[in-house]
Structure formats: C-alpha cells, structure tokens
Amino acid sequence: MCTIARWKTRLKEDSGAVLVLAALSMTALMGFVALATDVGVLFRSRRNAQIAADAAVGTAGHSFIESAGSSNRSDLSFLISSWSMRQ
C-alpha cells in the first residue's frame, strides 16, 4: 500500500511539466520554421524559372525579328509591342 501512495504523490507533482512543454513547443516551432523555409525556396525557384522563360521568349522574339525581311520587320515590331502592352 505504501508504493501506491508514493506513486499518487509523484503523479500529482508538476516539477517536470515545464521541461516537457518546452521540448514539445520547440519541436513544433522548428517544424514551422522548416515549412516556411521550404515554401520560400519553392517560390524563389518558381520565380527564377519564370525569369528564365521570359528571357528566352525575349531573345527568341528578337532573333525572329532580326532574321525577318525588312518589309516584315515593322509588322512584327508592331505585333510584339502591342502584345507586350497587354502583359
């Protein structure tokens, strides 16, 4: 009977509760920091891919205009400038 009374008193004490709560809170906080970092890297890579695609389209358009005949250059320049105004 003495051991049961000892366990009851030990279970009622709150001496280690702060340590457990701090450890769980730090684990959750580190998880959220990792998630935020991963999402930031994802958005940065998507932005870099879009910048590369825009540069490739601009270069291809410029190359197409330069390779076109002189009679078609003004028409192509007008089409590209009107398209770029819509963007």
TORGULUM-768053 format. One record per residue: residue number from 1; residue in one letter; y, x, z of N, C-alpha, C in turn. Coordinates in Angstrom, 3 decimals, decimal comma, padded with zeros to 6 digits. Layout:
BEGIN
i / aa / npy / npx / npz / capy / capx / capz / cpy / cpx / cpz
NUM / a / Y / X / Z / Y / X / Z / Y / X / Z
...
! end
This chain:
BEGIN
i / aa / npy / npx / npz / capy / capx / capz / cpy / cpx / cpz
1 / m / -001,198 / 000,809 / 000,000 / 000,000 / 000,000 / 000,000 / 001,261 / 000,852 / 000,000
2 / c / 001,105 / 002,020 / 000,534 / 002,249 / 002,918 / 000,614 / 002,683 / 003,387 / -000,780
3 / t / 001,736 / 003,604 / -001,679 / 002,075 / 004,060 / -003,034 / 002,787 / 002,981 / -003,837
4 / i / 002,412 / 001,734 / -003,630 / 003,094 / 000,639 / -004,344 / 004,533 / 000,529 / -003,881
5 / a / 004,784 / 000,677 / -002,624 / 006,147 / 000,610 / -002,093 / 006,986 / 001,772 / -002,634
6 / r / 006,361 / 002,945 / -002,748 / 007,076 / 004,102 / -003,305 / 007,466 / 003,866 / -004,765
7 / w / 006,555 / 003,307 / -005,560 / 006,858 / 003,042 / -006,977 / 007,955 / 001,994 / -007,121
8 / k / 007,968 / 001,000 / -006,259 / 009,014 / -000,026 / -006,319 / 010,389 / 000,580 / -006,057
9 / t / 010,465 / 001,476 / -005,101 / 011,760 / 002,100 / -004,808 / 012,186 / 003,037 / -005,940
10 / r / 011,222 / 003,721 / -006,548 / 011,568 / 004,609 / -007,668 / 012,044 / 003,827 / -008,887
11 / l / 011,456 / 002,686 / -009,140 / 011,857 / 001,884 / -010,285 / 013,216 / 001,227 / -010,090
12 / k / 013,622 / 001,019 / -008,864 / 014,922 / 000,400 / -008,597 / 016,071 / 001,400 / -008,688
13 / e / 015,793 / 002,679 / -008,612 / 016,846 / 003,690 / -008,672 / 017,373 / 003,835 / -010,101
14 / d / 018,662 / 004,112 / -010,225 / 019,309 / 004,283 / -011,536 / 019,755 / 005,723 / -011,768
15 / s / 019,121 / 006,669 / -011,146 / 019,615 / 008,043 / -011,175 / 019,517 / 008,695 / -012,553
16 / g / 018,558 / 008,326 / -013,392 / 018,422 / 008,964 / -014,696 / 018,829 / 008,072 / -015,863
17 / a / 019,398 / 006,920 / -015,585 / 019,712 / 005,951 / -016,643 / 020,821 / 006,457 / -017,563
18 / v / 021,781 / 007,166 / -017,025 / 022,891 / 007,648 / -017,850 / 022,400 / 008,675 / -018,864
19 / l / 021,492 / 009,518 / -018,472 / 020,954 / 010,522 / -019,374 / 020,200 / 009,873 / -020,541
20 / v / 019,420 / 008,869 / -020,240 / 018,672 / 008,170 / -021,289 / 019,619 / 007,451 / -022,239
21 / l / 020,608 / 006,764 / -021,710 / 021,576 / 006,066 / -022,555 / 022,385 / 007,038 / -023,405
22 / a / 022,747 / 008,173 / -022,846 / 023,497 / 009,173 / -023,610 / 022,651 / 009,732 / -024,749
23 / a / 021,377 / 009,989 / -024,494 / 020,495 / 010,522 / -025,531 / 020,306 / 009,510 / -026,659
24 / l / 020,114 / 008,264 / -026,327 / 019,957 / 007,224 / -027,359 / 021,244 / 007,019 / -028,147
25 / s / 022,366 / 007,058 / -027,461 / 023,655 / 006,882 / -028,144 / 023,943 / 008,037 / -029,100
26 / m / 023,635 / 009,250 / -028,673 / 023,863 / 010,412 / -029,539 / 022,960 / 010,356 / -030,774
27 / t / 021,732 / 009,882 / -030,601 / 020,822 / 009,754 / -031,737 / 021,357 / 008,745 / -032,745
28 / a / 021,828 / 007,607 / -032,261 / 022,390 / 006,597 / -033,154 / 023,662 / 007,118 / -033,841
29 / l / 024,491 / 007,824 / -033,103 / 025,717 / 008,371 / -033,673 / 025,418 / 009,389 / -034,765
30 / m / 024,450 / 010,252 / -034,530 / 024,075 / 011,238 / -035,551 / 023,503 / 010,554 / -036,796
31 / g / 022,787 / 009,463 / -036,616 / 022,274 / 008,709 / -037,752 / 023,391 / 008,125 / -038,595
32 / f / 024,412 / 007,572 / -037,959 / 025,545 / 007,018 / -038,700 / 026,346 / 008,109 / -039,408
33 / v / 026,483 / 009,265 / -038,783 / 027,177 / 010,383 / -039,429 / 026,414 / 010,845 / -040,663
34 / a / 025,099 / 010,910 / -040,573 / 024,284 / 011,306 / -041,728 / 024,387 / 010,283 / -042,844
35 / l / 024,385 / 009,006 / -042,502 / 024,527 / 007,956 / -043,515 / 025,882 / 008,032 / -044,204
36 / a / 026,939 / 008,234 / -043,450 / 028,277 / 008,342 / -044,035 / 028,377 / 009,560 / -044,950
37 / t / 027,756 / 010,650 / -044,568 / 027,769 / 011,852 / -045,403 / 027,020 / 011,611 / -046,710
38 / d / 025,868 / 010,967 / -046,633 / 025,092 / 010,687 / -047,843 / 025,848 / 009,768 / -048,798
39 / v / 026,506 / 008,756 / -048,265 / 027,276 / 007,838 / -049,111 / 028,461 / 008,566 / -049,741
40 / g / 029,105 / 009,449 / -048,993 / 030,208 / 010,229 / -049,546 / 029,771 / 011,132 / -050,683
41 / v / 028,630 / 011,772 / -050,519 / 028,097 / 012,637 / -051,581 / 027,734 / 011,802 / -052,814
42 / l / 027,187 / 010,611 / -052,600 / 026,839 / 009,727 / -053,705 / 028,075 / 009,345 / -054,511
43 / f / 029,146 / 008,924 / -053,839 / 030,356 / 008,538 / -054,547 / 030,996 / 009,726 / -055,256
44 / r / 030,920 / 010,902 / -054,646 / 031,502 / 012,086 / -055,283 / 030,740 / 012,451 / -056,557
45 / s / 029,416 / 012,362 / -056,527 / 028,636 / 012,695 / -057,723 / 028,858 / 011,658 / -058,818
46 / r / 029,005 / 010,396 / -058,444 / 029,297 / 009,370 / -059,458 / 030,666 / 009,618 / -060,094
47 / r / 031,646 / 010,010 / -059,288 / 032,974 / 010,285 / -059,816 / 032,949 / 011,485 / -060,757
48 / n / 032,217 / 012,536 / -060,388 / 032,120 / 013,711 / -061,251 / 031,415 / 013,387 / -062,567
49 / a / 030,404 / 012,533 / -062,520 / 029,720 / 012,124 / -063,746 / 030,660 / 011,325 / -064,648
50 / q / 031,485 / 010,470 / -064,062 / 032,436 / 009,692 / -064,853 / 033,495 / 010,601 / -065,472
51 / i / 033,943 / 011,603 / -064,745 / 034,927 / 012,549 / -065,287 / 034,325 / 013,306 / -066,467
52 / a / 033,071 / 013,723 / -066,347 / 032,408 / 014,442 / -067,439 / 032,229 / 013,544 / -068,664
53 / a / 031,890 / 012,283 / -068,439 / 031,729 / 011,349 / -069,564 / 033,066 / 011,095 / -070,246
54 / d / 034,124 / 010,951 / -069,481 / 035,454 / 010,744 / -070,075 / 035,879 / 011,960 / -070,895
55 / a / 035,602 / 013,146 / -070,388 / 035,959 / 014,361 / -071,123 / 035,162 / 014,464 / -072,417
56 / a / 033,891 / 014,100 / -072,373 / 033,057 / 014,161 / -073,578 / 033,541 / 013,169 / -074,628
57 / v / 033,918 / 011,981 / -074,213 / 034,422 / 010,979 / -075,161 / 035,740 / 011,443 / -075,770
58 / g / 036,604 / 012,009 / -074,946 / 037,878 / 012,501 / -075,479 / 037,688 / 013,624 / -076,476
59 / t / 036,790 / 014,534 / -076,175 / 036,506 / 015,641 / -077,083 / 035,879 / 015,146 / -078,379
60 / a / 034,963 / 014,205 / -078,278 / 034,324 / 013,656 / -079,478 / 035,333 / 012,907 / -080,339
61 / g / 036,206 / 012,167 / -079,718 / 037,243 / 011,458 / -080,469 / 038,189 / 012,418 / -081,169
62 / h / 038,581 / 013,459 / -080,468 / 039,475 / 014,447 / -081,064 / 038,783 / 015,156 / -082,226
63 / s / 037,532 / 015,495 / -082,062 / 036,773 / 016,151 / -083,124 / 036,609 / 015,217 / -084,329
64 / f / 036,411 / 013,939 / -084,068 / 036,270 / 012,972 / -085,155 / 037,567 / 012,829 / -085,941
65 / i / 038,685 / 012,809 / -085,235 / 039,979 / 012,692 / -085,916 / 040,254 / 013,936 / -086,753
66 / e / 039,944 / 015,110 / -086,195 / 040,194 / 016,348 / -086,921 / 039,314 / 016,461 / -088,170
67 / s / 038,117 / 015,895 / -088,133 / 037,219 / 016,001 / -089,283 / 037,485 / 014,919 / -090,327
68 / a / 038,263 / 013,914 / -089,984 / 038,541 / 012,835 / -090,932 / 039,569 / 013,302 / -091,965
69 / g / 039,588 / 012,620 / -093,052 / 040,574 / 012,945 / -094,092 / 041,977 / 012,595 / -093,643
70 / s / 042,982 / 013,126 / -094,344 / 044,370 / 012,905 / -093,942 / 044,778 / 011,444 / -094,092
71 / s / 044,179 / 010,714 / -095,010 / 044,545 / 009,307 / -095,180 / 044,012 / 008,451 / -094,032
72 / n / 042,906 / 008,849 / -093,449 / 042,320 / 008,067 / -092,366 / 042,829 / 008,475 / -090,986
73 / r / 043,544 / 009,594 / -090,884 / 043,981 / 010,089 / -089,574 / 044,946 / 009,132 / -088,898
74 / s / 045,874 / 008,584 / -089,621 / 046,853 / 007,692 / -088,996 / 046,176 / 006,413 / -088,518
75 / d / 045,217 / 005,904 / -089,305 / 044,498 / 004,708 / -088,878 / 043,673 / 004,988 / -087,627
76 / l / 042,992 / 006,129 / -087,609 / 042,182 / 006,480 / -086,449 / 043,047 / 006,725 / -085,214
77 / s / 044,178 / 007,369 / -085,396 / 045,066 / 007,620 / -084,262 / 045,589 / 006,316 / -083,693
78 / f / 045,913 / 005,374 / -084,568 / 046,387 / 004,069 / -084,106 / 045,294 / 003,340 / -083,331
79 / l / 044,050 / 003,365 / -083,849 / 042,950 / 002,686 / -083,160 / 042,679 / 003,294 / -081,795
80 / i / 042,702 / 004,614 / -081,721 / 042,426 / 005,280 / -080,444 / 043,557 / 005,029 / -079,451
81 / s / 044,792 / 005,085 / -079,904 / 045,910 / 004,848 / -078,977 / 045,925 / 003,404 / -078,494
82 / s / 045,602 / 002,462 / -079,381 / 045,558 / 001,061 / -078,930 / 044,388 / 000,835 / -077,973
83 / w / 043,279 / 001,515 / -078,200 / 042,131 / 001,375 / -077,284 / 042,449 / 002,000 / -075,924
84 / s / 043,122 / 003,136 / -075,936 / 043,442 / 003,792 / -074,665 / 044,474 / 003,009 / -073,855
85 / m / 045,319 / 002,226 / -074,530 / 046,289 / 001,400 / -073,805 / 045,590 / 000,263 / -073,049
86 / r / 044,474 / -000,213 / -073,581 / 043,739 / -001,281 / -072,907 / 043,023 / -000,781 / -071,663
87 / q / 042,713 / 000,477 / -071,585 / 041,964 / 001,015 / -070,449 / 042,833 / 001,173 / -069,282
! end
